Amino acid sequence: MKNNVGKIRNAFSSSAFVGVLKKISEFFSKKISSSKSAQLFTSYDTLDEKAQNTLFSKIIKKAKPKTKTLIKLKNKFASKVENSLIYKTGIRIVDLFLGSKARLYGVFLFVFGFFTTSVGFITQYLLKNDGTPLLWQGIGTIILSIPLLSTKEDLCQLLVGGKLVRGILSFIGYKKEDVMRESVEENALLPVASGIILGLLTLVIQPIYIFLTLIAIVLVFVILDKVEFGIVLMVATLPFLPTMFICAEVIFLYFAYIFKMLRGKRSLKFDTLDFFVLVFSVFLLLGGAFSVSPSGSLPPSCVYFVFLSAYFLIVNLIRTTALVKKVLFSSMASLFLCSIYGIFQNFFVAPDTTWTDEDMFSEIETRVVSTFENPNVFGEYLILLIPTALILMLLAKQFSSRSFTFVTLVTAFLSLIYTWSRGAWIGCIASFIILFLIISKNAIGTYVLGLCALPAVIPFLPSSITDRFTSIGNMTDSSTSYRVFIWEASVKMIKDFFFTGIGIGTDAFQIVYTEYALAGIEMAPHSHNLYLQIMLELGIFGFAAFLITLFLLFSKTFSFLRDCEEREIKFLVGALLCGIVAFLVQGLTDYVWYNYRVYAFFWMIVAMLVATIKSGKNETLSPQKNI
């Protein structure tokens, strides 16, 4: 059977028809690669070198302390930190935590569970309130304590002894010797007292919040030690956390990073692209301070600034391909959960036509939003990651990894369909067109074949999908006409605020928009176009900073792709780039930065692209280049 399949494949690949397609691909590939546009978009290294030799760059270099001075300062700071009472106390707490007997934690859980159950009993039968949740949580905690009570091992021995926990520790970045500690003298007083106090606290605080607080304390210590794991955690949890919590995550990660950097354990590097990202972030702050509504613009401006600053964390901390993969696989886990939830909403949640023109699309009963508030926003999140999901599936070497990424990809595609977001669909199609050009030399010929076959395929597509596509540009669709009228008003606003912009946020937009609104569209939260919105909010100079940033990003990426011979790195870079392309294409039809979490995730993906390029360069340099 395999031989027959191989013969058919060989016969097809050597056929005249395939030969013609290959020649078409080669012809267009040569034309594209030799064009002036290609030369411009692969000139990043030259541009970066010129930027390093500018007067401004030379002044910065002269102002920077000498390497020896920096090393002395870092060593002095590290010595003071490591001899400080706070640092020594922290180390002692970690030693006690890991070196204590595991059964002491069982004692704590048992006592906590007993008092939680008691509080639940009192609430249910004496206070006549609903204490059932406390009763069940207390009993569950007691059951959880039993395995720990029966062991004689220290906690560190228990952690490294289990295959699953050892795998988690390895994923975080810990080796066995990092976890092992000397055994601590057994004393049950602290766990008993803690169990009583926290158990009684369940009178006013739910047990789940107490456990989450304890987990958060452990994570604080872990991230202070392994700050890169904080990046992995931030990317993985972003779709499920509120905006301000993510802000707090970024700020804490900066504290952990700077703490490491001052001790000489991490470094900070800047290139031309990083500089323009910084320039754009300054414009975001200025857009909050100098606004038609400063009180309404400053808070969102600060949130935008904090989220954009996550770019510098990722670029400077994720410096190896192994770390890149950890971050990407953690994002795949989140993508899977969000997609499964989206599919669940489509089939099991009550129909909701809030986001649909019922007259034109009566067959669409609901549009899924998953953990996001809007189907278009969910679509934006999906298309940022779908190209990466495909590439991780193709690159996976183990059956378990390939199966997981395959299931994730399928569920993500289904969720994307059920968002019924035309902008996201177009963005996704655009991303795959570019992705296949990057990973295959014969893509253009395949596209020619695909275009020829398209008329034969369309009749077999569900009418709901084809109707949705053919409605693009149809002014009888309320969604389309709504956007077009807002775009017209936005263009008029830009003419009057060309240099200064109106400032960041919905408040500033709505104050000015009412004076330019067309009849019937008197209220709108934004311009429904990423590029119009940036121009409106920041003026021509802020918009120029954004365009330069994008140009440098694409130039850096294509320069790397031109020279990269490592298939795995090349494919990952291509996938991340195409996720960004998909997002920017959808930005033509919507303001894709309106949702803070999606805005943050966009810059995180941009940072992951840059980090992958940098790690790829470091790991694929030839010995001669290292001399």
C-alpha positions in Angstrom: 0.0 0.0 0.0 2.8 2.4 1.0 4.7 1.6 -2.2 1.6 2.4 -4.3 1.1 5.7 -2.5 4.8 6.5 -3.0 4.6 5.7 -6.8 1.5 7.9 -7.2 3.2 10.7 -5.3 6.4 10.4 -7.4 4.4 10.3 -10.7 2.4 13.4 -9.7 5.5 15.4 -8.6 7.3 14.6 -11.8 4.4 15.3 -14.1 4.4 18.1 -16.7 1.6 19.9 -14.9 3.5 20.1 -11.6 6.6 21.1 -13.6 4.7 24.1 -15.0 3.5 25.1 -11.6 7.1 24.9 -10.2 8.3 27.1 -13.1 5.6 29.6 -12.4 6.7 29.7 -8.7 10.3 30.1 -9.6 9.6 32.9 -12.1 7.6 34.9 -9.6 10.0 34.1 -6.7 12.9 35.5 -8.7 11.0 38.6 -9.7 9.9 39.3 -6.1 13.3 38.6 -4.5 15.1 40.9 -7.0 12.6 43.8 -6.7 13.3 47.1 -5.0 10.6 46.4 -2.4 12.3 43.1 -1.5 15.7 44.9 -1.1 14.1 47.6 1.0 12.4 45.0 3.3 15.6 43.0 3.8 17.8 46.0 4.6 17.4 46.0 8.4 21.0 45.1 9.2 22.2 48.0 7.1 19.7 50.4 8.7 20.6 49.2 12.2 24.3 49.7 11.5 23.7 53.2 10.2 21.6 54.0 13.2 24.4 52.8 15.5 26.8 55.3 13.9 24.5 58.4 14.2 25.4 61.3 16.4 22.5 60.5 18.8 23.7 56.9 19.2 27.3 58.0 19.8 26.2 60.5 22.5 24.2 57.7 24.2 27.2 55.4 24.1 29.5 58.0 25.5 27.0 58.8 28.3 26.8 55.1 29.2 29.2 54.0 32.0 32.2 51.9 31.1 31.8 48.1 31.3 34.2 47.8 34.2 32.4 50.5 36.1 29.1 48.8 35.5 30.4 45.4 36.7 31.8 47.0 39.9 28.4 48.7 40.6 26.5 45.5 39.9 28.9 43.5 42.2 28.5 46.1 44.9 24.7 46.1 44.6 24.6 42.3 44.5 26.8 42.1 47.6 24.6 44.5 49.5 21.4 42.6 48.5 22.7 39.2 49.3 23.9 40.4 52.8 20.6 42.2 53.5 18.2 41.0 56.2 15.3 40.9 53.7 17.2 38.7 51.2 18.5 36.4 53.9 15.0 36.1 55.4 13.6 35.3 51.9 16.2 32.6 51.4 15.5 31.2 54.9 11.7 31.0 54.2 12.4 29.1 50.9 14.8 26.7 52.8 12.1 26.1 55.5 9.4 25.7 52.9 11.3 23.0 50.9 13.1 21.3 53.8 10.0 20.8 56.0 8.3 17.4 56.3 5.5 17.0 53.8 3.3 15.7 56.5 3.4 19.1 58.2 1.6 20.5 55.1 -0.8 17.6 55.6 -1.4 18.8 59.2 -2.0 22.4 57.9 -4.5 21.2 55.3 -6.3 18.9 57.8 -6.6 21.6 60.4 -7.7 24.2 57.8 -10.2 21.7 56.4 -11.6 20.9 59.9 -12.1 24.5 60.8 -13.6 25.3 57.3 -16.0 22.5 57.8 -16.9 23.7 61.2 -17.5 27.2 59.9 -19.7 25.7 57.2 -21.7 23.7 59.8 -22.2 26.8 61.9 -23.3 28.8 58.9 -25.7 26.2 57.7 -27.3 25.0 60.9 -26.9 27.8 63.5 -26.9 31.0 61.3 -29.4 29.4 58.9 -27.4 30.6 55.8 -26.1 28.6 52.9 -23.0 26.9 54.3 -22.9 24.0 51.8 -20.0 25.3 49.7 -17.9 25.7 52.9 -18.8 22.2 54.0 -17.8 20.6 50.7 -14.6 22.6 50.4 -13.6 21.8 54.0 -14.3 18.0 53.5 -12.3 18.1 50.2 -9.4 19.8 51.9 -9.4 17.1 54.6 -9.4 14.3 52.0 -6.5 16.2 50.2 -4.4 16.2 53.4 -4.5 12.4 53.9 -1.8 11.4 51.3 0.5 14.1 52.8 -0.1 12.9 56.4 1.0 9.4 55.4 4.4 10.3 54.0 7.7 10.6 55.9 9.6 12.5 53.1 10.6 16.2 53.1 8.6 18.4 50.7 11.6 18.8 48.4 12.0 15.0 48.2 8.3 14.6 47.4 8.5 17.2 44.7 11.5 15.7 42.8 10.2 12.1 43.4 7.0 12.5 41.3 7.4 12.4 37.5 4.6 14.9 36.9 5.8 17.5 39.5 9.4 17.0 38.3 8.3 17.7 34.8 6.6 20.9 36.0 9.7 22.0 37.9 11.8 21.3 34.8 9.4 23.4 32.7 9.8 26.3 35.1 13.6 26.0 34.9 14.5 24.0 38.1 16.9 21.1 38.3 16.8 18.5 41.1 19.7 20.1 42.9 18.0 23.5 42.8 15.0 22.1 44.8 16.8 19.9 47.3 17.3 21.3 50.8 18.6 20.0 54.2 15.9 18.5 56.4 14.3 20.9 58.9 13.5 20.0 62.5 9.8 18.9 62.7 7.5 21.4 64.5 3.7 21.2 64.1 3.0 24.4 66.0 3.1 26.7 62.9 1.0 24.5 60.6 -1.6 24.0 63.3 -1.8 27.7 64.2 -1.9 28.7 60.5 -4.6 26.1 59.8 -6.8 27.5 62.7 -6.4 31.1 61.8 -7.0 30.6 58.1 -9.8 28.2 58.8 -11.6 30.8 60.9 -11.0 33.4 58.2 -13.4 31.4 56.0 -16.2 33.2 58.0 -15.5 36.2 55.8 -13.3 34.9 53.0 -14.1 32.0 50.7 -11.5 29.1 51.0 -10.7 29.3 47.3 -9.4 32.9 47.7 -7.2 31.8 50.6 -5.7 29.0 48.5 -5.2 31.4 45.6 -3.4 33.8 47.9 -1.1 31.1 49.1 -0.4 30.0 45.5 0.3 33.6 44.6 2.8 34.0 47.4 4.6 30.8 46.1 4.6 32.2 42.6 6.1 35.5 43.7 9.1 33.7 45.1 9.4 31.5 42.0 9.2 34.5 39.6 11.7 36.5 41.6 14.1 33.5 41.1 13.0 32.5 37.6 11.7 35.7 36.0 11.4 34.0 32.6 8.7 31.7 34.0 6.8 34.9 34.8 6.7 35.6 31.0 5.4 32.1 30.3 2.7 32.5 33.0 1.7 36.0 31.8 1.2 34.8 28.2 -0.7 31.7 29.3 -3.1 33.5 31.7 -3.8 36.6 29.7 -7.1 35.5 28.1 -8.5 34.6 31.6 -7.5 37.6 33.8 -8.9 41.1 34.1 -7.0 44.0 32.6 -5.7 45.5 35.9 -4.4 42.2 37.1 -2.4 41.8 33.9 -1.0 45.3 34.5 0.1 44.3 37.9 1.8 41.2 36.4 3.8 43.3 34.0 4.8 45.8 36.7 5.9 43.0 39.1 7.8 41.3 36.3 9.7 44.6 35.7 10.6 44.7 39.4 11.9 41.1 39.2 13.8 41.8 36.0 15.4 45.0 37.3 16.3 43.2 40.5 18.1 40.5 38.5 19.7 43.0 36.2 21.1 45.1 39.0 22.7 42.0 40.5 24.3 41.3 37.1 22.2 38.2 36.4 20.3 39.7 33.5 21.1 42.3 30.8 19.3 44.9 28.7 20.0 45.3 25.0 18.5 47.8 22.6 18.6 48.0 18.8 16.9 50.3 16.3 13.6 48.6 16.3 13.5 48.6 20.1 14.2 52.4 20.0 11.2 53.1 17.8 9.0 50.9 19.9 10.1 53.1 22.8 9.4 56.3 20.8 5.9 55.0 20.0 5.3 54.2 23.7 6.2 57.8 24.5 3.6 59.1 22.0 1.1 56.9 23.8 1.9 58.7 27.1 1.7 62.1 25.4 -1.7 61.1 23.9 -2.9 60.8 27.5 -1.4 64.0 28.8 -2.3 66.2 25.8 -5.9 65.3 25.0 -9.2 67.0 24.6 -10.2 65.0 27.7 -7.0 64.6 29.9 -9.0 62.9 32.7 -10.5 60.4 30.3 -7.3 59.8 28.3 -4.6 59.5 31.0 -5.8 56.1 32.5 -6.1 54.2 29.2 -2.8 55.9 28.1 -1.0 54.5 31.1 -2.5 51.0 30.6 -1.4 51.1 26.9 2.1 52.2 28.0 2.4 49.4 30.6 1.2 46.7 28.2 3.5 47.9 25.4 6.4 47.9 27.9 5.9 44.1 28.1 7.6 44.0 24.7 11.0 45.0 26.3 10.6 42.3 29.0 10.1 39.5 26.5 12.8 40.6 24.1 15.4 40.8 26.8 14.4 37.7 28.8 13.3 35.1 26.1 16.8 34.6 24.6 16.8 30.9 23.7 14.7 28.8 21.3 13.8 26.5 24.3 12.3 29.5 26.1 10.5 30.6 22.9 8.9 27.1 22.6 7.8 27.2 26.3 6.1 30.5 25.8 4.5 29.4 22.5 3.3 26.0 23.9 1.8 27.8 27.0 -0.1 30.1 24.6 -1.3 27.0 22.7 -2.8 25.7 26.0 -4.7 29.0 26.4 -5.8 28.9 22.8 -7.2 25.4 23.3 -9.2 26.3 26.4 -10.5 29.5 24.8 -11.5 27.6 21.6 -13.2 24.8 23.5 -15.2 27.4 25.4 -16.1 29.1 22.2 -17.4 25.9 20.6 -19.3 25.2 23.8 -21.0 28.6 23.5 -22.0 27.9 20.0 -23.9 24.7 20.8 -25.0 25.1 24.4 -25.5 28.8 25.2 -28.8 30.5 24.4 -28.8 32.2 21.0 -27.7 35.8 21.0 -28.0 38.0 17.8 -26.6 41.2 19.4 -23.7 41.2 17.0 -25.6 40.2 13.9 -27.8 41.9 11.3 -30.8 39.6 11.6 -32.4 40.7 8.3 -29.3 39.6 6.3 -28.0 36.7 8.4 -31.1 35.1 9.9 -29.4 31.6 9.9 -26.6 32.8 12.3 -28.1 32.3 15.7 -25.1 33.4 17.8 -21.5 34.6 17.5 -19.1 33.2 20.1 -17.0 35.4 22.3 -15.2 32.9 24.6 -13.5 34.8 27.5 -13.7 38.0 25.5 -16.6 40.4 25.3 -17.0 40.6 21.6 -16.8 38.1 18.7 -14.5 40.3 16.7 -12.1 40.6 19.6 -12.1 36.9 20.0 -11.4 36.6 16.3 -8.4 38.9 16.7 -7.0 36.7 19.5 -7.5 33.6 17.4 -5.8 34.8 14.2 -2.7 36.0 16.2 -2.1 32.3 17.2 -3.6 30.1 14.5 -0.5 30.3 12.2 1.8 29.4 15.1 -0.5 26.4 16.0 -0.1 25.1 12.5 3.7 25.4 12.5 4.0 23.9 15.9 2.0 20.9 14.7 4.2 20.5 11.6 7.4 20.8 13.7 6.2 18.5 16.5 8.4 15.4 16.8 6.5 13.5 19.5 3.0 12.1 18.9 1.6 13.7 22.0 2.8 17.2 20.9 1.5 16.7 17.4 -1.8 15.5 18.6 -2.2 18.4 21.1 -1.4 21.0 18.5 -3.6 19.4 15.9 -6.6 19.4 18.2 -5.8 23.0 19.2 -5.7 24.0 15.6 -9.0 22.3 14.7 -10.8 23.8 17.7 -9.3 27.3 17.0 -10.5 27.1 13.3 -14.0 26.0 14.4 -14.1 28.9 16.9 -12.9 31.3 14.3 -15.8 30.2 12.0 -18.3 30.6 14.9 -17.2 34.2 15.6 -18.6 35.0 12.1 -16.0 37.8 12.0 -15.4 38.6 8.3 -12.4 40.8 9.2 -10.8 37.9 11.2 -11.5 35.5 8.3 -9.9 37.7 5.8 -6.9 38.3 8.1 -6.5 34.6 8.6 -6.6 33.9 4.8 -4.0 36.7 4.2 -1.7 35.2 6.9 -1.8 31.8 5.3 -1.1 33.1 1.9 2.1 34.7 3.2 3.0 31.8 5.5 3.0 29.3 2.6 5.1 31.6 0.6 7.7 31.6 3.4 7.7 27.8 4.0 7.4 26.6 0.4 9.1 27.6 -2.8 6.2 26.2 -4.8 3.5 28.2 -3.1 2.8 30.6 -5.9 2.1 27.7 -8.4 -0.2 26.1 -5.8 -2.1 29.4 -5.5 -2.6 29.5 -9.3 -4.0 26.0 -9.1 -6.2 27.0 -6.1 -7.6 30.0 -8.0 -8.5 27.8 -10.9 -10.2 25.3 -8.6 -12.0 27.9 -6.5 -15.2 28.1 -8.7 -15.6 24.4 -8.3 -15.2 24.5 -4.5 -17.5 27.4 -3.6 -20.8 25.6 -4.3 -19.8 23.0 -1.6 -19.3 25.6 1.1 -22.2 26.2 3.6 -24.4 29.1 2.4 -24.0 30.8 5.8 -20.2 31.2 5.1 -20.5 32.2 1.5 -23.3 34.7 2.3 -21.1 36.2 5.0 -18.2 36.6 2.6 -20.2 38.0 -0.3 -21.8 40.6 2.1 -18.4 42.3 2.4 -18.9 45.9 1.1 -22.6 45.5 0.9 -24.0 48.8 2.2 -27.4 47.2 3.0 -25.6 45.3 5.8 -26.0 47.5 8.9 -22.4 46.6 10.1 -20.8 47.7 6.8 -22.8 50.9 6.5 -22.1 51.7 10.2 -18.4 51.4 9.6 -18.3 53.4 6.4 -20.2 56.3 7.9 -17.8 56.4 10.9 -14.8 56.3 8.6 -16.1 59.3 6.7 -16.5 61.2 10.0 -13.1 60.1 11.2 -11.4 61.3 8.0 -12.9 64.8 8.6 -11.7 64.7 12.2 -8.2 63.8 11.1 -8.1 66.9 8.8 -8.8 69.2 11.8 -6.4 67.4 14.3 -3.8 66.3 11.8 -0.7 67.3 13.8 -1.9 67.1 17.5 -4.4 64.3 17.5 -7.4 64.2 19.9 -5.8 62.1 22.6 -6.1 58.5 23.7 -9.4 56.7 24.5 -13.1 56.5 24.1 -13.9 59.7 26.0 -11.7 61.8 23.8 -13.2 60.2 20.6 -16.8 60.7 21.7 -16.3 64.3 22.6 -15.0 65.2 19.2 -17.0 62.7 17.1 -20.4 64.2 17.9 -19.4 67.3 16.0 -18.5 65.3 12.8 -21.0 62.4 13.0 -23.2 61.7 10.1 -27.0 61.5 10.6 -28.0 58.2 12.1 -24.6 57.3 13.5 -24.4 60.0 16.3 -22.6 57.7 18.8 -19.5 55.5 18.3 -16.8 54.3 20.7 -14.0 54.5 18.1 -13.3 54.7 14.3 -13.5 51.0 13.6 -10.1 51.1 11.9 -6.7 50.7 13.6 -4.9 53.1 11.3 -7.5 55.9 11.4 -7.7 55.5 15.2 -3.9 55.9 15.7 -3.8 58.9 13.4 -6.8 60.4 15.2 -5.4 59.8 18.7 -1.7 60.6 18.2 -1.6 62.8 15.1 0.7 62.5 12.2 3.9 62.1 14.3 2.6 59.3 16.4 1.2 57.6 13.4 4.6 58.0 11.6 6.3 56.4 14.7 3.9 53.4 14.4 4.5 53.0 10.7 8.3 53.2 11.1 8.1 50.6 13.9 6.1 48.3 11.6 8.5 48.8 8.7 11.5 48.0 10.9 9.8 44.9 12.3 9.0 43.6 8.8 12.5 44.5 7.6 14.1 42.8 10.5 12.0 39.7 10.0 12.5 39.4 6.2 16.2 40.1 6.6 16.4 37.1 9.0 14.2 34.9 6.8 16.5 35.6 3.8 19.6 34.4 5.6 18.2 31.7 7.9 18.8 28.1 6.9 17.5 26.5 10.0 14.0 25.1 9.1 12.5 25.1 12.6 13.5 28.7 13.5 12.5 29.9 10.0 9.0 28.4 10.3 8.4 29.7 13.8 9.4 33.2 12.7 7.2 33.0 9.6 4.2 31.8 11.8 4.6 34.7 14.3 5.0 37.2 11.5 1.8 35.9 9.8 -0.2 36.1 13.0 0.8 39.8 13.1 -0.1 40.2 9.5 -3.6 38.7 10.1 -4.1 41.1 13.0 -3.0 44.1 10.9 -5.3 43.1 8.0 -8.3 42.9 10.4 -7.2 46.3 11.6 -8.4 47.7 8.2 -12.0 46.9 9.2 -11.9 47.3 13.0 -10.1 49.1 15.8 -8.3 45.9 17.0 -6.6 47.7 19.9 -9.9 48.5 21.6 -9.7 45.5 23.9 -6.8 46.0 26.3 -6.0 42.3 26.6 -5.8 41.8 22.8 -3.7 45.0 22.5 -1.3 43.6 25.1 -1.2 40.2 23.4 -0.4 41.9 20.0 2.7 43.5 21.5 3.6 40.2 23.2 3.5 38.4 19.9 5.5 41.2 18.3 8.1 40.7 21.1 8.0 36.9 20.7 8.8 37.4 17.0 11.8 39.6 17.8 12.9 37.2 20.6 12.7 34.3 18.2 14.8 36.1 15.6 17.4 37.1 18.2 17.6 33.5 19.7 17.8 32.1 16.1 20.7 34.4 15.3 22.6 33.5 18.5 22.0 29.7 18.0 22.6 29.4 14.3 25.8 31.5 14.0 28.7 29.6 12.3 32.0 29.2 14.3 33.6 31.8 12.0 30.9 34.4 12.9 31.6 33.8 16.6 35.3 34.6 16.3 
